Amino acid sequence: MNKSFNRILVSAALPYANGPVHIGHLAGCYLPADVYVRYQRAKKADIKFVCGSDEHGVPITIRALREGVSPQDIVDRYHAVIKDSFARMGVSFDIYARTSSPVHHQTSADFFRTLYDKGLFEEKETEQYYDEQARVFLADRYITGTCPVCGNPCAYGDQCEKCGSTLSPEQLINPRSTLSDAVPVRKMTKHWYFPLQDYEPWLKQWILEDHAHWKNNVLGQCKSWLDSGLQSRAMTRDSQWGVKVPVEGAEGKVLYVWFDAPIGYISATKELTPEWANYWCREDTKLVHFIGKDNIVFHCIIFPSMLKAHGGFVLPENVPANEFLNIEGDKVSTSRNWAVWVHEYLEDFPGCEDVLRYVLCANAPETKDNDFTWKDFQDRNNSELVAIFGNFVNRTWVLMHKLCGGKVPKLHENILDDTDRAMLEAFAITRVKVETAIEQYRFREALYEVIDLARQGNRYMQEKEPWILAKTLAEKPENQKGIDNCLHICLQLTANLAILANPFLPFTAKKMCHMMKVVEKMLDWENAGKCRLLSVGYSLRGPQLLFRKIEDGEIEAQVSKLRANAKVAVQPAAEAPAPAHAPVKPEIVYDDFGKLDLRTGIIRSAEKVEKADKLLKLQVDLGFETRTIVSGIALHFTPEEIVGRQVVVVVNLAPRKMRGIESQGMILMAESADGKLHFIQPADMINPGSGVS
Ligand SMILES: [Zn+2]
């Protein structure tokens, strides 16, 4: 961890060119990466920031089929939209490349060929579903039919969303391809598998021992993957769209999108600079991948194993993945259009790029999923950016023009008091706090410290009250010195704020440079913490509004727009299927499941728990004994209607006290999309205490 590096390469996950970017994407990796990069650039680090569109993969070909255009048309459209959104939000990539470029095709084909020539792939033939009309192999999701459990005619090949049953395509009654409506057939196909299990011992050492400083959420996911055992993964697919597999006998096959996408970081660096190898092949390069949590396995396990297998490349020093940002209490869903789109934000809030950057960073899902609400957006803007940061800078400018002739006043050292000195010392203290937090990828904390410095500035000015000193200036001309000192310090503080805020709020820092009439070179990080950034006697421009108040009406309009545009349900044949279901938890082994002791039971009595709206106290007959169980179902069932019902109980769960009652088990319930609870019960009446497995 204390290794010293001479250059840094930062990558941000390649967005998929199948739609525009939303604010969850920004919060997940692009903004934190940009803050980190801008900070390192201000420190004069040798750093490159690469990204680009991920333009391969099945969903793009399917969208193209449905729209009757070519896959290239689809990616051209969204590459342009995505690139523009990033640029306008100030995400400062050194290059925004694309995986359809010839350099990328060559680089990833060469990469594959090197592993192939080393004999590292396993070749396997398997049977897969095939649509003879559309002439494509079908992922389970692209097959629909009637659910054998509930009769829902629109069940998918992997799941019925009506009854929640997990399915496989052969279980569907009357299966059809969602693309052509043809009956899918099974067909043999050959693919090349990368044996991840061979890298398991090395990965365990490299991640869990050598990189134990990674974020907890990242280590946790890695550990759960490693603990459950890795398996070979197919690195090729049957498709016409993608990087052709550079091997004889591989016609109609392309590289798996997750094989070629991370190689996109290498090809983007190649397109950026002829010195790309310095960043990829020298041990003193610090490689940092910024991603969202859904990409952890690819960046921490699969790609490093590929790099290791290939040899000659640096491995990531850190992968600071964020969790997810929900919107107004609900998971982002592009198919339901439950999202705040960046290109729409930019139209609705022109000039407010930094407000979104601020809110998404202050509320970033760094350690757990977080919620974005328009109300919080308004509050943070109005009560932090406007009332603290903007207010401090504006007061300083107005008073400096009014009481000091529009010039930087002198600092009269002989009358400095403890309050002045403490304020001056806070500059350097804040610099260290911000630095430490950014270096450890704790951007929320770093940003908090920046705002806190402005907060201290407001408090300082309030205590010094230069406007009161000005009232008695005629009788006490020596008051001018006090006024000068206060405003001198506030001006130097403003210069510090511009430097410290620059990685987070680059548009604002630029405006502040304009007000101070300084070149942007002043924003170099080495200047942070200094007390003499603006020279005495230097005349400054008039105040400029840094942030504007956001009105209730604007927020209401956004909330209505979000709700009005959200689609209720997705018709499987009309839209790419991506239902709003919770992501599947990390894989477990049978032994994990085997630890659960599940038994059937019968509810013998039920009563409400006093002062607890949601709880019912139940007596459940388990055959061998009767137990008291407290269950949070009172909003869904009355005590009378559930007596006599069969239930399934987790009987070896540690007892837990709820409202003073010890609950000796848990009853299994299913929750439907409308939030209603349903009992899980055997289809027939059986003896209480029967085992469930
Ligand atoms: Zn069903």
Boltz pocket constraint, residues with backbone or C-beta under 6 A from the ligand:
constraints:
  - pocket:
      binder: B
      contacts: [[A, 147], [A, 148], [A, 149], [A, 150], [A, 151], [A, 152], [A, 155], [A, 160], [A, 161], [A, 162], [A, 163], [A, 164], [A, 165]]
      max_distance: 6.0
